[in-house]
Amino acid sequence: MDNSVVSKTVGQAWESSILPSLSDFVAIPALSPAFDPEWAANGQLDAAVEHVRSWVNDRGIPGVTTEIVRLDGRTPVLLIDVPATGDTTDTVLLYGHLDKQPPVGGWSDGLGPWQPVLRDGRLYGRGSADDGYSGYAATAAIEAVRAAGGSHARCVVLLETGEESGSPDLPVYLDHLKDRLGDVSLVVCLDSGGNDYRRLWMTTSLRGMVSVDVTVRVLRAGQHSGLASGIVPSSFRILRRLLDRLEDSETGRLLLPELHVEVPADRLDEVRVSVEAVPGVFTQMFSLPDGMSTVDTDEVELALNNSWRPTLSVIGASGLPEPLDAGNVLRTHTTLSLSFRLPPTVDAYAALEAVKKTLTTDVPYGAQVELGRTDVGPGWNAPAFAPWLRSIVDDVSDGVFGGEPYGTVGLGGSIPFMGLLAEKYPDAQFVVTGALGPDSNAHVPDEWLNIAQAARVTEAVAHILDAHAAR
């Protein structure tokens, strides 16, 4: 395969075709269904899918078919099917998503969630980096292989529209499409990134997740705090005691053994190498108030905390009025939404049961505990790289990334698709990568895509597709 043609083809695609279309995609407020209960009536997810499908069809790839798959009551999936260049019968599955996080206030002057802005090599706007670019990059990589005289197996690009809601519809679609997908031997996920924009980053693990809403109820009706306090215990204090069973508030360490695993030796080695490659990334990636520090000064410990150790975040609350509306009342109840990030190999369902038991057993004062919404997302630990994959990633590091060795990262978040695919295709190789960096602002104001890094990732995928076909 002619490497210069790959580079030229990718560069031209990004400049002349991808950026204009991706900018138009940013302008579509395609909220994930968890943030838009009326998504079907509003039609924005459909608009996003139709937009990308139209762009792919205009590319004129020989033999390509595009189909929007819609199962009853479920968010749509875009399937782009490109036949192999040779007679291989296996499949490469390339994954991304087209749904978006909500706008969130606080965007900088001149920027906005649905306002695409090109500035200093960045494309600003919601969904630019997470993960609207993925379908474009996957398609352009396939085009580059063909233009440069390379080969690729059958490629199926699957773009879902529920990832930001935990991919609730994806298992059903995978079952529905199982026969059509065939023998998947390589999975390429473009919904990730790394610690800088100088090298190719390969995600080797993803934490799982468990969430639960817990309510402590102490009264049938609110009471004057001067009359009831000291007689009726505070629902907030009881919740504090229950949380103390789950977490050491001094250190943040979670206390339930069902939520812990021993860090594998190879992953521990990877963490050390990654920290050495980009020193300071874990202590400097977030804007902290003056005088505040991270939970540890050792970056290896911070990386392990964020990839192979469980954590608890309180992500929501109810039963608490705004301060200006608060009277001197002993409230009837307090509700907290608890989100647990779990090590990649923890049994997430067993972890949820352990949390439930801890919250509902021997409750102080016999207060009423109600458990509400729950969610479970298993983690993922990548299989070892096959020799052909390790070799091509080394070559890409030299040829595309200027000699910067590739890095590995264990992500603190989840990509539900990976765990699902690992179960369905246990012999497949996984390339989980992407253009996100530590300051790309996914999920928060001022989200932006590093265009040069996205183009380099596109090139890398082209080389990996060719190496896979020749393995």
C-alpha positions in Angstrom: 0.0 0.0 0.0 1.3 3.4 -1.0 1.6 5.3 2.3 1.8 8.7 0.6 -1.4 8.1 -1.1 -3.1 7.1 2.2 -1.9 10.3 3.7 -3.0 12.4 0.8 -6.4 10.8 0.5 -7.2 11.2 4.2 -6.0 14.8 4.2 -8.1 15.7 1.2 -11.2 14.0 2.6 -10.9 15.8 5.9 -10.4 19.2 4.3 -12.8 19.2 1.5 -15.6 16.9 2.6 -15.5 15.7 6.2 -15.2 19.1 8.0 -18.1 20.8 6.1 -20.4 17.8 6.7 -19.2 17.3 10.3 -19.9 21.0 11.0 -23.4 20.6 9.8 -23.7 17.5 12.0 -22.7 19.5 15.1 -25.7 21.8 14.4 -28.1 19.0 14.9 -29.3 18.8 18.5 -29.3 15.0 18.5 -29.7 14.4 22.2 -29.4 10.9 23.5 -32.7 9.4 24.6 -31.9 9.7 28.3 -31.9 13.5 27.8 -34.8 13.7 25.4 -37.7 11.5 26.3 -39.5 12.7 23.2 -36.6 11.8 20.8 -38.8 9.9 18.4 -41.3 12.7 17.9 -38.5 15.4 17.8 -36.7 13.5 15.1 -33.2 14.8 15.8 -31.6 11.4 16.1 -33.2 10.5 12.7 -31.9 13.7 11.3 -28.3 12.9 12.4 -28.4 9.4 11.0 -29.9 10.6 7.7 -27.2 13.3 7.5 -24.3 10.9 7.8 -25.9 8.3 5.5 -26.3 10.9 2.8 -22.7 11.9 3.1 -21.5 8.3 2.8 -23.8 7.7 -0.2 -22.3 10.7 -2.0 -18.8 9.3 -1.6 -19.5 6.7 -4.2 -17.5 3.8 -2.7 -17.9 0.8 -5.1 -20.4 -1.7 -3.7 -21.2 0.2 -0.6 -24.7 -0.2 0.9 -26.1 2.0 3.7 -29.2 1.1 5.7 -30.9 2.7 8.7 -32.1 -0.1 10.9 -35.1 0.7 13.1 -36.6 -1.8 15.5 -39.9 -1.0 17.1 -39.5 1.6 19.9 -35.7 1.7 19.7 -33.3 4.3 18.6 -32.0 3.9 15.0 -28.8 2.4 13.9 -26.9 3.3 10.7 -25.2 0.3 9.0 -22.6 1.0 6.3 -21.5 -2.2 4.5 -18.4 -2.1 2.3 -17.5 -5.4 0.5 -14.0 -6.8 0.8 -11.4 -6.0 -1.8 -10.5 -9.7 -2.0 -12.1 -13.0 -1.2 -11.8 -13.0 2.6 -15.0 -14.0 4.4 -14.5 -12.4 7.8 -15.7 -9.0 8.9 -14.2 -5.8 10.4 -16.7 -4.0 12.6 -16.1 -0.3 13.0 -18.1 1.4 15.7 -19.1 4.9 16.6 -22.2 6.8 17.8 -24.2 9.8 16.7 -26.2 10.7 19.8 -25.0 13.5 22.0 -24.8 14.7 25.5 -27.0 17.7 26.5 -25.8 21.2 25.9 -24.8 22.2 29.5 -24.4 25.9 30.2 -21.2 27.9 30.4 -19.8 27.8 26.9 -17.2 30.4 26.1 -18.0 33.6 24.2 -18.6 32.9 20.5 -19.1 29.1 21.1 -22.2 27.1 21.6 -23.3 23.4 21.6 -25.1 23.6 18.3 -22.8 26.3 16.8 -19.9 24.7 14.8 -16.8 26.9 15.0 -13.5 26.2 13.3 -10.7 27.9 15.2 -6.9 27.1 15.4 -7.2 23.6 14.1 -10.2 22.7 16.3 -13.8 22.1 15.5 -15.9 23.2 18.5 -19.5 22.0 19.2 -21.4 19.2 20.8 -20.7 15.9 19.2 -17.7 16.9 17.2 -15.2 14.8 19.2 -17.7 12.6 21.1 -18.4 10.9 18.7 -19.6 12.5 15.5 -16.4 12.3 13.6 -16.2 8.5 13.9 -18.3 7.5 11.0 -16.5 10.0 8.8 -13.1 8.7 9.9 -14.0 5.1 9.4 -15.3 5.7 5.9 -12.3 7.8 4.9 -10.0 5.1 6.1 -11.6 2.5 3.9 -11.4 4.9 1.0 -7.7 5.5 1.6 -6.9 1.8 1.6 -8.6 1.4 -1.8 -7.0 4.5 -3.2 -3.5 3.4 -2.1 -3.8 -0.1 -3.6 -4.2 -1.8 -0.3 -6.7 -4.5 0.8 -9.4 -4.8 3.5 -11.8 -7.4 4.6 -15.5 -6.7 4.5 -16.1 -3.6 6.6 -19.3 -2.9 8.5 -19.5 0.6 10.1 -22.1 0.5 12.9 -23.2 3.9 14.2 -25.7 3.7 17.1 -27.8 6.5 18.6 -28.0 5.5 22.3 -24.4 5.3 23.6 -24.6 8.4 25.8 -27.6 6.7 27.5 -25.7 3.4 28.1 -26.5 1.7 24.8 -29.8 0.1 26.1 -30.9 -0.8 22.6 -27.5 -2.2 21.3 -27.8 -5.8 22.6 -31.1 -6.2 20.8 -29.6 -4.8 17.6 -26.5 -7.1 17.8 -28.8 -10.1 18.1 -30.9 -8.8 15.3 -27.9 -8.2 13.0 -25.9 -11.3 14.1 -26.2 -13.2 10.9 -25.6 -10.1 8.8 -22.4 -9.2 10.6 -21.0 -12.7 10.2 -17.5 -13.7 11.5 -16.1 -10.5 13.1 -12.4 -10.9 13.5 -11.5 -7.2 14.2 -13.3 -4.5 16.1 -12.3 -0.9 15.6 -13.9 1.5 18.1 -13.3 5.3 17.5 -15.0 6.5 20.7 -11.9 6.9 22.8 -8.6 8.8 23.0 -5.6 9.3 25.1 -3.3 11.5 27.2 -1.9 13.8 24.4 -2.2 14.5 20.7 1.2 13.3 19.7 0.8 9.6 19.4 -1.7 6.8 18.8 -3.4 5.8 22.0 -4.9 2.3 22.4 -7.5 1.8 25.1 -6.8 -1.6 26.8 -9.5 -1.5 29.6 -12.7 0.2 30.5 -14.3 0.5 33.9 -17.7 -0.9 34.5 -20.5 1.0 36.2 -23.3 0.5 38.6 -25.8 3.2 39.6 -28.7 3.3 42.1 -31.0 5.9 43.5 -31.4 5.6 47.3 -34.0 7.3 49.4 -34.1 7.5 53.2 -37.6 8.4 54.5 -38.1 9.4 58.2 -41.4 11.2 58.3 -44.8 11.1 56.6 -44.9 15.0 56.6 -42.2 17.6 57.2 -42.0 19.1 60.7 -40.6 22.3 62.2 -37.0 21.6 62.9 -37.1 23.2 66.3 -39.8 20.8 67.4 -38.7 17.6 65.7 -34.9 17.7 65.7 -33.3 15.6 68.4 -36.4 13.4 68.4 -36.6 12.4 64.8 -33.3 11.6 63.1 -32.3 13.5 60.0 -32.7 11.6 56.8 -29.5 13.2 55.6 -27.6 12.0 58.6 -28.8 8.4 58.1 -27.8 8.6 54.5 -24.3 9.8 55.6 -24.0 6.7 57.8 -25.1 4.4 55.0 -22.5 6.0 52.7 -19.9 5.4 55.4 -20.5 1.7 55.0 -19.7 2.0 51.3 -16.8 4.5 51.3 -14.0 5.7 53.5 -14.8 9.5 53.4 -11.2 10.3 54.4 -9.5 8.5 51.5 -12.3 7.7 49.0 -11.5 4.0 49.1 -14.6 1.9 48.7 -15.1 -0.7 51.4 -17.0 -3.5 49.8 -14.7 -6.4 48.6 -17.1 -7.2 45.8 -16.0 -4.0 44.1 -12.3 -4.7 44.0 -9.9 -6.8 41.9 -6.2 -7.2 41.9 -4.6 -5.1 39.1 -3.1 -7.4 36.4 0.7 -7.1 36.1 0.6 -6.2 32.5 -1.9 -3.4 33.1 0.2 -2.1 35.9 3.3 -2.0 33.6 1.2 -0.1 31.0 0.2 2.5 33.5 3.7 3.2 34.5 4.9 3.5 30.9 2.0 5.9 30.1 2.6 8.1 33.1 6.3 8.3 32.1 5.4 9.2 28.5 3.2 12.2 29.4 4.2 13.4 32.9 1.8 15.7 34.6 -1.2 14.8 32.6 -3.1 13.3 35.6 -2.3 16.2 38.0 -2.9 19.0 35.5 -5.7 17.8 33.2 -8.5 19.4 35.4 -8.9 23.0 36.4 -9.0 23.0 40.2 -9.7 25.9 42.5 -6.7 27.7 43.9 -5.0 25.8 46.6 -6.7 22.4 45.9 -4.8 19.3 45.1 -5.6 15.9 43.5 -6.3 13.0 45.8 -2.7 11.8 45.5 0.5 13.3 44.1 1.7 10.0 42.7 0.5 9.9 39.1 0.7 6.1 38.9 -1.7 6.0 41.9 -4.0 8.5 40.2 -4.0 6.5 37.0 -4.8 3.3 38.8 -7.6 5.1 40.8 -9.1 6.1 37.4 -8.8 2.7 35.7 -8.6 -0.3 38.0 -10.1 0.9 41.3 -13.7 1.5 42.2 -15.0 5.0 42.9 -18.2 6.5 44.1 -19.7 9.8 42.9 -22.9 11.3 44.1 -24.4 12.6 40.9 -27.8 13.8 41.9 -30.1 14.6 44.8 -33.7 15.4 45.6 -35.7 16.2 48.7 -33.3 19.2 49.3 -34.8 22.6 48.5 -32.6 25.4 47.1 -31.0 27.4 49.9 -33.2 30.5 49.2 -36.3 28.3 49.5 -35.2 26.3 52.6 -37.3 26.8 55.7 -36.5 25.5 59.2 -38.0 22.1 58.4 -36.9 18.6 59.3 -37.5 17.1 55.8 -39.4 13.9 55.1 -36.7 12.3 53.0 -33.4 12.6 51.2 -32.6 11.0 47.9 -29.1 10.6 46.4 -28.1 9.2 43.0 -25.0 7.0 43.5 -22.7 6.2 40.6 -20.0 3.6 41.1 -17.2 3.1 38.6 -15.9 -0.5 38.8 -12.6 -2.2 37.8 -12.8 -3.7 34.3 -13.1 -7.3 35.5 -15.4 -6.9 38.4 -18.8 -8.7 38.2 -21.0 -5.6 38.0 -24.2 -7.5 38.9 -22.6 -9.0 42.0 -21.4 -5.5 42.9 -24.9 -4.0 42.6 -26.3 -6.7 44.9 -23.6 -6.0 47.4 -24.4 -2.3 47.3 -28.1 -3.0 47.7 -27.6 -5.3 50.7 -25.3 -2.8 52.4 -27.8 0.1 52.0 -30.9 -1.9 53.2 -29.5 -4.1 56.1 -29.8 -2.9 59.7 -30.7 0.7 58.7 -30.2 3.1 61.6 -33.4 3.8 63.6 -35.3 1.5 61.3 -35.7 4.3 58.8 -37.4 3.4 55.5 -34.9 2.9 52.6 -36.2 2.8 49.1 -34.0 1.9 46.1 -35.0 3.5 42.8 -33.5 3.4 39.3 -30.6 1.1 38.9 -28.2 0.6 36.0 -25.4 -1.9 35.4 -22.7 -1.8 32.8 -19.9 -4.4 32.8 -16.3 -3.3 32.2 -13.9 -4.6 29.6 -10.3 -5.8 29.5 -8.8 -6.1 26.1 -7.3 -9.4 24.8 -3.5 -9.4 24.1 -2.5 -7.8 20.8 -1.9 -10.4 18.1 1.6 -10.1 16.5 0.3 -8.6 13.3 -1.6 -5.9 15.2 1.4 -5.0 17.5 3.6 -4.8 14.4 1.4 -2.5 12.4 0.8 -0.2 15.4 4.6 0.1 15.7 4.8 0.9 12.0 2.0 3.5 12.3 3.7 5.1 15.3 6.8 5.6 13.1 5.2 6.6 9.8 2.1 8.5 10.9 3.0 9.9 14.3 6.6 10.9 13.6 8.2 8.2 15.7 6.3 8.7 18.9 5.6 5.3 20.3 2.0 4.4 20.8 0.5 4.6 24.2 -2.0 2.5 26.1 -4.6 3.8 28.5 -7.2 2.3 30.8 -10.2 4.6 30.7 -12.2 5.5 33.7 -15.4 5.6 31.8 -17.4 3.0 29.9 -18.2 2.0 26.3 -21.0 -0.6 26.8 -20.4 -1.8 23.2 -17.0 -3.2 24.0 -18.2 -5.6 26.7 -21.1 -6.8 24.5 -18.8 -7.5 21.6 -16.2 -9.2 23.7 -18.9 -11.7 24.7 -20.1 -12.2 21.2 -16.7 -12.3 19.5 -14.2 -13.8 22.0 -11.6 -14.4 19.3 -11.7 -10.9 17.8 -8.9 -8.4 18.0 -9.9 -5.0 19.4 -8.6 -1.6 18.4 -10.2 1.0 20.7 -8.8 4.4 19.9 -9.8 7.9 18.9 -9.1 11.6 18.8 -10.2 12.6 22.2 -7.6 14.2 24.5 -7.5 15.2 28.1 -8.8 18.6 27.3 -11.3 17.8 24.6 -14.2 18.7 26.9 -16.5 15.7 26.1 -19.8 16.1 28.0 -19.0 19.6 29.2 -18.9 23.1 27.7 -16.5 23.9 24.8 -16.3 20.4 23.4 -13.8 20.4 20.6 -12.1 18.0 18.1 -8.4 18.2 17.3 -8.6 18.0 13.5 -5.0 17.0 12.9 -5.2 14.2 15.5 -8.5 12.9 14.0 -6.8 12.8 10.5 -3.9 10.9 11.9 -6.2 8.4 13.6 -8.0 8.0 10.3 -4.6 7.2 8.6 -3.8 4.7 11.4 -7.1 2.9 10.9 -6.4 2.6 7.2 -3.1 0.9 7.8 -4.6 -1.4 10.4 -7.3 -2.5 7.9 -4.7 -3.3 5.3 -2.5 -5.2 7.8 -5.6 -7.2 9.0 -6.4 -8.3 5.5 -2.8 -9.4 4.9 -2.3 -11.2 8.3 
